[in-house]
Amino acid sequence: MISTLVGRDAELRALLGAITRPPAVTMVEGETGIGKTRLIRAAIDRLRGGGRTVLLGHCHQIREPVPYGPVFDALRQVAPPRRDRLNPITGALRDHLPELMDGLPPAPAPLDDPRAERHRLFRAVHALLAAVAPAVLVIEDLHWADDGTRDLLRFLTGELPDGLALVATFRRRDLPVPELPLGYAYRRSPGTTSEIIPLTSLDAEGVRSLAGALLGRADVTPAFAARLLDRTAGIPFVVEEVVRSLLDVGEDALDHIAVPLLLREAMAEQLAGMSPAGLEVVRAAAVLRLPADERLIADVSGTPAGAGLREALQAGVLHEHRDSRYGLRHALARQAVYDAIPGPDRTTAHLRAMAALARSDPPPLAELAHHARRGGNLEAWHRYGSAAADQAAALGDIPRSVELLDGMLADPELPAASRGPLALRLSRVASAGLSHRRVIRLLRRLLSDTLLPRDVRGEVRLHLGVLLCNQADDIATGRQEITAALADLDERPAVAARGLALLAMPAWGGESLSVHTEWMNRAERLLTTFEDPELAAAVHANRVAFAMSVGAPDAFALAGTLPANHPSVTVRQQAARAYSNLSDGATMLGHYTAADRFAHEGRRLAEEVGALYPAYLVELASIRLDWLTGRWDGLRERAVSVVGRTPEAPLPVADARLVLGLLALATGEWEEAEEHLYSAGLRDPGSCFLPVVAAASGGMIRLHLARGCVEAAVSEAERAVARLRRKGVWVWGDELVPPAVNALLRAGRPGDADTLVADFATGIEGRDAPAAGAALDAARGALAQADGRYDVAADLLTRVRATREAMPQPYGAAQAAEAEAEARLGLGEHTTAAEILADAAERYTGLGATHDAARCRRALRSIGAGSLPFRSRKGRGSVLSQRESEVARLVALGRTNREIAEVLFLSPRTVETHVARVLHKLGVRSRREVTPAHE
């Protein structure tokens, strides 16, 4: 037993409060294993050393209990005071307490009246307790007390000794007189403290805390605690027994434990005294698993349930649940009873349950499958199990559908002819879920089944490849699995078409756009050879996403053909996936309003059909969309939250990593920016989502240039542009080409820059990609400015600014404005340039791009235009100016004055002054005391 009391703080305070305010009577009530004894021992431990005598007595479940036995057992623990200080009447206890005989007064003369003798005995007990006070008398399990003990306790509670606190525990269901622990209605005497402390089951957090204390670890997950609560009903004794029998606390640890021995023995003891009718009712409840009404219990037990049901309820073996349904207290109690049923009787009971449940409307398919299997009816098991899995999938309950199918496939009694169809069902349904790790294990196990037909193996392998590519961050292996699957699908053109459509998605792999296009064309040609709405929808979804991702002119028209209102759930699941991909593609192209619209429709469909993964993709795409459209409030926190899910879905969080890197770049946090940009795909570009990799490369080039590392910027640009050339999808270059051109120009390579711009222009010609079009103008503006054609550059950059404002892309518009101001300066238009720079600085500031804003202000100072006035931060109760807030944020990040000066384009002396003001205004003495909350 652990020494820590868990989840009982309020009850412990109440018990201690009563004990320390004698005279007091406290009743602690609760079912078996709820923790009554532990609560009392915890209270006693708190009282040790306080001068109180603690006396413990126990009532026992025996046929002929010794009268007053529990009280006398407690009194034997007394160390009596000197005999001359005891009331002479305590001598009446000499014959009952031989252990104390030497310390008690002489025994009084016997009385002829038994009633008078008993009264004198009661007075003697009262007197002895008064003599040893302050004292705590604990009587455990009062429900088993003999009549004499109850009479004695009634006498004591009528007028307790001043220093005595009486504590009794009991089980309400086992009281001989219902609701009356002492056998009569207790009336509190004036001046007596009275408490009734009911103990109830632990909640999920209490179970988690208890499990953690038992295991000596703090990493017990809420999910594990919830399952433990379900199996134990939160009864501390049962929780302890279960946890002690565990070897680990993994995801499936609770699925395979046996009923702990002590719990099995406790249930056997409860059942031993029941009548045959009561026992059959309890067994029927165990077979049924779920709480059931009286009629169903009667059908399964084969006997009228009335009398037996009442007996089981009175004994506390069965419990009443809502809607007049009855069942065992928790799953382990049910298992203990079930395991004790003889095998033939179990089989009969299951068949009775199947027959009774089959008459329900609607029939509970999953329960019917369970009873059919346990009853040995394999044909009914397969029929009901398949129907239950299909029903769960149709309702969007993908995890339940996977659980049912996986359970059937894992059963060695499943007929060989049924394995193929069920394996296909499982692979199709599981792929729509989010927990890819479990699904991949399931599919690999299916592929190890040598009895699977060749075409079934091919389709299962195809689904495995999809999961490896989309969710498991293993593009190379996933594409290998898809390619291998095609070899087994020559007689399944519909499934082969889906595999080709997957390989055709150009954002993955090192093949050129022409190869991807050919794969997509082959997939569409195969569509004409079969009629399978789901597979046709899957291929069509990829065709639409393909068109959008490359900026095809007909992409939006194709999007309008998606089967969003198809009656089939599986077809609408494919439409949900398509809309999530459309939202991502439209974001890459610069169609932000359309991206929002596609995200809304994808989210709606995904929730409607229970497609978890598309809904997750929509959430991820919205992070990058919000970055581009200037919705930066709370964006960093959202991205950090998504990255925290990396163990479950590592690849899709590349978008969030990219945004974190770009946010850090905008605020001058170079190390953070570098780490996040590399994690967005630059560590292994060949295995990542190439549009995100291209954007990350663009960010890394800008980072190198900001640090003055021109050579590193050019190297990154050359690698990224080479990937873009090989793929041939230039519309993904909107965030890459302009910084790459700037890097080449800074390196003195205008010819290479000019070639890159020409290739970019050719690559996006005829494509519907506003972001790439604006990027082309920005790159041409940089070339014109490098050539001294400032008028051309100014016109181009003005157009870029207007385009990005309309998209809207406020950060990109501010970048264009900053570049335009430089061109205006080349034309000698200092006033116009200053106005544009001031506007850019305001835009950056509004977004929170502090490093970019500081760069604009430095440029304003350099042309003699002064600096923008800094406004106080409002709405946060801060006394810091905007500049001081920027400095405080960098101080909180541990930056030195020199590093802050570099980020904010200030002199170290100016930074020193700002830091001093920050410390003074915040009322702190050192930089270490400045925290992010002070920004």
CORSULPE-V449784 format. One record per backbone hydrogen bond with DSSP energy under -1.0 kcal/mol. NH is the residue of the N-H (numbers start at 1). CO is the residue of the C=O. E is the energy in kcal/mol with one decimal. If there is no record, write none. Layout:
# CORSULPE-V449784
NH,CO,E ; NH,CO,E
This chain:
# CORSULPE-V449784
12,8,-2.6 ; 13,9,-2.2 ; 14,10,-2.0 ; 15,11,-2.4 ; 16,12,-2.6 ; 17,13,-2.3 ; 18,14,-1.8 ; 19,15,-2.6 ; 20,16,-2.2 ; 21,18,-1.6 ; 24,164,-1.7 ; 25,193,-2.8 ; 26,166,-2.7 ; 27,195,-2.7 ; 28,168,-3.0 ; 29,197,-2.1 ; 30,170,-1.7 ; 34,31,-1.8 ; 39,35,-2.0 ; 40,36,-2.0 ; 41,37,-2.6 ; 42,38,-2.4 ; 43,39,-2.0 ; 44,40,-2.6 ; 45,41,-2.5 ; 46,42,-1.5 ; 47,43,-1.1 ; 50,47,-1.9 ; 53,134,-2.5 ; 55,136,-3.2 ; 57,138,-2.9 ; 59,140,-2.2 ; 62,60,-1.7 ; 69,66,-2.4 ; 72,68,-2.6 ; 73,69,-2.8 ; 74,70,-1.5 ; 75,71,-2.4 ; 76,72,-1.7 ; 77,74,-1.5 ; 78,75,-2.1 ; 85,82,-2.2 ; 86,83,-1.4 ; 90,87,-2.5 ; 91,88,-2.0 ; 92,89,-2.1 ; 93,90,-1.9 ; 94,91,-1.8 ; 97,93,-2.5 ; 100,97,-2.1 ; 101,98,-1.4 ; 103,100,-1.5 ; 117,113,-2.5 ; 118,114,-2.4 ; 119,115,-2.3 ; 120,116,-2.4 ; 121,117,-2.0 ; 122,118,-2.5 ; 123,119,-2.3 ; 124,120,-2.1 ; 125,121,-2.2 ; 126,122,-2.4 ; 127,123,-2.7 ; 128,124,-2.5 ; 129,125,-2.4 ; 130,126,-2.1 ; 131,127,-1.8 ; 132,128,-1.6 ; 135,163,-2.1 ; 136,53,-3.2 ; 137,165,-2.3 ; 138,55,-3.2 ; 139,167,-2.8 ; 140,57,-2.9 ; 142,169,-3.6 ; 144,141,-2.0 ; 145,142,-1.8 ; 150,146,-1.9 ; 151,147,-2.6 ; 152,148,-2.5 ; 153,149,-2.5 ; 154,150,-2.6 ; 155,151,-2.2 ; 156,152,-2.3 ; 157,153,-2.7 ; 158,154,-1.1 ; 164,161,-1.9 ; 165,135,-2.1 ; 166,24,-3.2 ; 167,137,-3.1 ; 168,26,-2.5 ; 169,139,-1.9 ; 170,28,-1.9 ; 174,171,-1.1 ; 175,172,-1.3 ; 180,177,-2.3 ; 183,180,-1.3 ; 192,189,-2.1 ; 193,23,-3.0 ; 195,25,-2.2 ; 197,27,-3.5 ; 199,29,-3.2 ; 202,234,-2.8 ; 207,203,-2.7 ; 208,204,-2.3 ; 209,205,-2.4 ; 210,206,-2.5 ; 211,207,-2.7 ; 212,208,-2.4 ; 213,209,-2.3 ; 214,210,-2.5 ; 215,211,-2.4 ; 216,212,-1.4 ; 217,212,-1.8 ; 225,221,-2.4 ; 226,222,-2.4 ; 227,223,-1.9 ; 228,224,-2.5 ; 229,225,-2.6 ; 230,226,-2.0 ; 231,227,-1.8 ; 232,228,-1.6 ; 233,229,-2.1 ; 235,232,-1.7 ; 237,33,-2.5 ; 239,235,-2.6 ; 240,236,-2.8 ; 241,237,-2.3 ; 242,238,-2.4 ; 243,239,-2.9 ; 244,240,-2.6 ; 246,243,-1.4 ; 253,250,-1.2 ; 255,252,-1.6 ; 264,260,-2.4 ; 265,261,-2.7 ; 266,262,-2.2 ; 267,263,-2.3 ; 268,264,-2.3 ; 269,265,-2.2 ; 270,266,-1.8 ; 271,267,-2.3 ; 272,268,-1.6 ; 274,271,-1.8 ; 279,275,-2.6 ; 280,276,-2.3 ; 281,277,-1.8 ; 282,278,-2.1 ; 283,279,-2.5 ; 284,280,-2.4 ; 285,281,-2.2 ; 286,282,-2.0 ; 287,283,-2.2 ; 288,284,-2.2 ; 290,288,-2.8 ; 292,326,-2.2 ; 297,293,-2.1 ; 298,294,-2.2 ; 299,295,-2.4 ; 300,296,-2.1 ; 301,297,-2.5 ; 302,298,-1.8 ; 309,305,-3.3 ; 310,306,-2.2 ; 311,307,-2.2 ; 312,308,-2.3 ; 313,309,-2.2 ; 314,310,-2.6 ; 315,311,-2.1 ; 316,313,-1.1 ; 317,312,-1.6 ; 318,312,-1.6 ; 319,327,-3.1 ; 321,325,-3.9 ; 326,292,-3.0 ; 327,319,-2.0 ; 332,231,-1.7 ; 334,330,-2.1 ; 335,331,-2.4 ; 336,332,-2.4 ; 337,333,-2.2 ; 338,334,-2.7 ; 339,335,-2.8 ; 341,338,-1.5 ; 346,342,-2.2 ; 347,343,-2.3 ; 348,344,-2.2 ; 349,345,-2.4 ; 350,346,-2.4 ; 351,347,-2.1 ; 352,348,-2.3 ; 353,349,-2.5 ; 354,350,-2.6 ; 355,351,-2.3 ; 356,352,-2.4 ; 357,353,-2.7 ; 358,354,-1.9 ; 360,357,-1.9 ; 365,363,-1.4 ; 368,364,-2.5 ; 369,365,-2.4 ; 370,366,-2.1 ; 371,367,-2.5 ; 372,368,-2.4 ; 373,369,-2.3 ; 374,370,-2.4 ; 375,371,-1.8 ; 376,373,-1.2 ; 377,372,-2.4 ; 378,376,-1.3 ; 381,377,-2.1 ; 382,378,-2.4 ; 383,379,-2.0 ; 384,380,-3.1 ; 385,381,-2.8 ; 386,382,-2.1 ; 387,383,-1.9 ; 388,384,-2.5 ; 389,385,-2.3 ; 390,386,-2.4 ; 391,387,-2.4 ; 392,388,-2.4 ; 393,389,-2.3 ; 394,390,-2.4 ; 395,391,-1.7 ; 396,393,-1.3 ; 397,392,-2.6 ; 398,396,-1.6 ; 401,397,-2.0 ; 402,398,-2.7 ; 403,399,-2.3 ; 404,400,-2.3 ; 405,401,-2.3 ; 406,402,-2.8 ; 407,403,-2.1 ; 408,404,-1.8 ; 409,405,-2.4 ; 410,406,-1.9 ; 411,408,-1.0 ; 414,411,-1.8 ; 418,415,-1.4 ; 419,416,-1.1 ; 422,418,-1.8 ; 423,419,-2.7 ; 424,420,-2.2 ; 425,421,-2.1 ; 426,422,-2.7 ; 427,423,-2.5 ; 428,424,-2.3 ; 429,425,-2.7 ; 430,426,-2.9 ; 431,427,-1.2 ; 432,429,-1.5 ; 433,430,-2.0 ; 436,434,-2.2 ; 439,435,-1.6 ; 440,436,-3.0 ; 441,437,-1.9 ; 442,438,-2.3 ; 443,439,-2.8 ; 444,440,-2.5 ; 445,441,-2.1 ; 446,442,-2.3 ; 447,443,-2.3 ; 448,444,-1.0 ; 449,446,-1.7 ; 452,449,-1.5 ; 457,453,-2.6 ; 458,454,-2.0 ; 459,455,-2.0 ; 460,456,-2.5 ; 461,457,-2.6 ; 462,458,-1.9 ; 463,459,-2.2 ; 464,460,-2.1 ; 465,461,-2.5 ; 466,462,-2.1 ; 467,463,-2.1 ; 468,464,-2.5 ; 469,465,-2.1 ; 470,466,-3.0 ; 471,467,-2.4 ; 472,467,-1.5 ; 474,468,-2.1 ; 478,474,-2.4 ; 479,475,-2.8 ; 480,476,-1.9 ; 481,477,-2.4 ; 482,478,-2.2 ; 483,479,-2.5 ; 484,480,-2.7 ; 485,481,-2.2 ; 486,482,-1.6 ; 488,485,-1.4 ; 489,486,-1.3 ; 492,489,-1.5 ; 496,492,-2.5 ; 497,493,-2.3 ; 498,494,-1.4 ; 499,495,-2.1 ; 500,496,-2.6 ; 501,497,-2.4 ; 502,498,-1.8 ; 503,499,-2.3 ; 504,500,-1.8 ; 505,502,-1.3 ; 508,505,-1.3 ; 513,727,-2.1 ; 516,512,-1.9 ; 517,513,-2.6 ; 518,514,-1.9 ; 519,515,-2.3 ; 520,516,-2.3 ; 521,517,-2.4 ; 522,518,-2.5 ; 523,519,-2.3 ; 524,520,-2.2 ; 525,521,-2.1 ; 526,522,-2.0 ; 527,523,-1.1 ; 528,525,-1.0 ; 529,526,-2.1 ; 530,527,-1.0 ; 536,532,-2.9 ; 537,533,-2.2 ; 538,534,-2.1 ; 539,535,-2.4 ; 540,536,-2.4 ; 541,537,-2.6 ; 542,538,-1.7 ; 543,539,-2.2 ; 544,540,-2.5 ; 545,541,-2.2 ; 546,542,-2.8 ; 547,543,-2.2 ; 548,544,-2.1 ; 549,545,-2.5 ; 550,546,-1.3 ; 551,548,-1.2 ; 552,547,-2.8 ; 555,552,-1.9 ; 558,554,-2.4 ; 559,555,-2.1 ; 560,556,-1.2 ; 561,558,-2.0 ; 562,559,-1.3 ; 564,562,-2.2 ; 566,563,-1.3 ; 572,568,-1.9 ; 573,569,-2.0 ; 574,570,-1.4 ; 575,571,-1.7 ; 576,572,-2.5 ; 577,573,-2.0 ; 578,574,-2.2 ; 579,575,-2.5 ; 580,576,-2.0 ; 581,577,-2.0 ; 582,578,-2.7 ; 583,579,-2.4 ; 584,580,-1.7 ; 585,581,-2.8 ; 586,582,-3.2 ; 587,583,-1.8 ; 588,584,-2.0 ; 589,585,-1.8 ; 590,586,-1.3 ; 591,586,-2.3 ; 592,590,-1.3 ; 595,591,-2.1 ; 596,592,-2.2 ; 597,593,-2.0 ; 598,594,-2.9 ; 599,595,-2.5 ; 600,596,-2.3 ; 601,597,-2.2 ; 602,598,-2.8 ; 603,599,-2.7 ; 604,600,-2.2 ; 605,601,-2.5 ; 606,602,-2.6 ; 607,603,-2.3 ; 608,604,-1.9 ; 609,605,-2.3 ; 611,606,-1.9 ; 612,610,-1.1 ; 613,432,-1.2 ; 615,611,-1.3 ; 616,612,-1.9 ; 617,613,-2.4 ; 618,614,-2.2 ; 619,615,-1.7 ; 620,616,-2.1 ; 621,617,-2.8 ; 622,618,-1.8 ; 623,620,-1.1 ; 624,620,-1.0 ; 625,621,-2.2 ; 626,622,-2.3 ; 627,623,-1.7 ; 628,624,-2.4 ; 629,625,-2.3 ; 630,627,-1.1 ; 631,626,-2.3 ; 632,630,-1.5 ; 635,632,-2.1 ; 638,634,-1.9 ; 639,635,-2.6 ; 640,636,-2.7 ; 641,637,-2.2 ; 642,638,-2.1 ; 643,639,-2.5 ; 644,640,-1.5 ; 645,642,-2.0 ; 646,643,-1.9 ; 648,645,-1.8 ; 649,645,-1.6 ; 654,651,-2.0 ; 655,652,-1.1 ; 657,653,-2.4 ; 658,654,-2.6 ; 659,655,-2.2 ; 660,656,-2.4 ; 661,657,-2.3 ; 662,658,-2.5 ; 663,659,-2.7 ; 664,660,-2.2 ; 665,661,-2.1 ; 666,662,-2.0 ; 669,664,-2.7 ; 670,668,-1.3 ; 673,669,-2.4 ; 674,670,-2.6 ; 675,671,-2.4 ; 676,672,-2.4 ; 677,673,-2.5 ; 678,674,-2.3 ; 679,675,-2.0 ; 680,676,-1.0 ; 681,678,-1.5 ; 683,678,-1.6 ; 687,684,-1.7 ; 688,685,-1.4 ; 690,507,-2.3 ; 693,689,-2.0 ; 694,690,-2.6 ; 695,691,-1.8 ; 696,692,-2.6 ; 697,693,-2.4 ; 698,694,-2.0 ; 699,695,-2.1 ; 700,696,-2.4 ; 701,697,-2.5 ; 702,698,-2.0 ; 703,699,-2.0 ; 704,700,-2.5 ; 705,701,-2.4 ; 706,702,-2.4 ; 707,703,-1.6 ; 708,705,-1.1 ; 709,704,-3.0 ; 710,708,-1.3 ; 713,709,-2.0 ; 714,710,-2.5 ; 715,711,-2.3 ; 716,712,-2.3 ; 717,713,-2.3 ; 718,714,-2.7 ; 719,715,-2.1 ; 720,716,-2.5 ; 721,717,-2.8 ; 722,718,-2.0 ; 723,719,-1.8 ; 724,720,-2.1 ; 725,721,-2.6 ; 726,722,-2.4 ; 727,723,-2.2 ; 728,724,-2.9 ; 732,729,-1.3 ; 733,730,-2.2 ; 737,733,-2.9 ; 740,736,-2.1 ; 741,737,-2.8 ; 742,738,-2.2 ; 743,739,-2.3 ; 744,740,-2.3 ; 745,741,-2.5 ; 746,742,-2.5 ; 747,743,-1.6 ; 748,745,-1.5 ; 749,744,-2.8 ; 753,749,-1.8 ; 754,750,-2.7 ; 755,751,-2.2 ; 756,752,-2.3 ; 757,753,-2.2 ; 758,754,-2.2 ; 759,755,-2.6 ; 760,756,-2.4 ; 761,757,-2.5 ; 762,758,-2.2 ; 763,759,-2.6 ; 764,760,-1.8 ; 767,764,-2.2 ; 768,551,-3.1 ; 769,767,-1.3 ; 771,589,-3.0 ; 773,769,-2.3 ; 774,770,-2.4 ; 775,771,-2.1 ; 776,772,-2.3 ; 777,773,-1.9 ; 778,774,-2.2 ; 779,775,-2.4 ; 780,776,-2.6 ; 781,777,-2.4 ; 782,778,-1.9 ; 783,779,-2.0 ; 784,780,-2.7 ; 785,781,-2.5 ; 786,782,-2.2 ; 787,783,-1.5 ; 788,785,-1.2 ; 789,784,-2.8 ; 790,788,-1.5 ; 793,789,-2.4 ; 794,790,-2.9 ; 795,791,-2.2 ; 796,792,-2.6 ; 797,793,-2.7 ; 798,794,-2.2 ; 799,795,-1.8 ; 800,796,-2.1 ; 801,797,-2.6 ; 802,798,-2.1 ; 803,799,-2.6 ; 804,800,-2.7 ; 805,801,-2.1 ; 806,802,-1.8 ; 807,803,-1.3 ; 809,804,-3.2 ; 813,809,-2.5 ; 814,810,-2.1 ; 815,811,-2.1 ; 816,812,-2.3 ; 817,813,-2.4 ; 818,814,-2.3 ; 819,815,-2.1 ; 820,816,-2.7 ; 821,817,-2.4 ; 822,818,-1.4 ; 823,819,-1.7 ; 824,820,-2.6 ; 825,821,-2.1 ; 826,822,-1.6 ; 827,823,-1.2 ; 828,825,-1.4 ; 829,824,-2.6 ; 830,828,-1.6 ; 833,829,-2.7 ; 834,830,-2.6 ; 835,831,-2.3 ; 836,832,-2.5 ; 837,833,-2.8 ; 838,834,-2.7 ; 839,835,-2.1 ; 840,836,-2.6 ; 841,837,-2.8 ; 842,838,-2.1 ; 843,839,-2.3 ; 844,840,-2.8 ; 845,841,-2.6 ; 846,842,-2.6 ; 847,843,-1.6 ; 848,844,-1.8 ; 849,844,-2.5 ; 850,848,-1.8 ; 851,666,-1.4 ; 852,666,-1.2 ; 853,849,-2.3 ; 854,850,-2.4 ; 855,851,-2.0 ; 856,852,-1.9 ; 857,853,-2.1 ; 858,854,-2.1 ; 859,855,-2.0 ; 860,856,-2.3 ; 861,857,-2.3 ; 862,858,-2.3 ; 863,859,-1.2 ; 864,861,-1.4 ; 865,860,-2.7 ; 873,880,-1.4 ; 885,881,-2.4 ; 886,882,-2.1 ; 887,883,-2.3 ; 888,884,-2.8 ; 889,885,-2.3 ; 890,886,-1.7 ; 891,887,-2.5 ; 892,888,-2.6 ; 893,889,-1.1 ; 894,891,-1.9 ; 895,890,-2.3 ; 900,896,-2.6 ; 901,897,-2.5 ; 902,898,-1.9 ; 903,899,-2.1 ; 904,900,-2.6 ; 906,901,-1.8 ; 911,907,-2.3 ; 912,908,-2.4 ; 913,909,-1.9 ; 914,910,-2.3 ; 915,911,-2.8 ; 916,912,-2.1 ; 917,913,-2.1 ; 918,914,-2.4 ; 919,915,-2.5 ; 920,916,-2.1 ; 921,917,-2.9 ; 922,918,-2.2 ; 924,919,-1.9 ; 929,926,-1.3 ; 930,927,-1.8 ; 934,931,-2.3 ; 935,932,-1.7
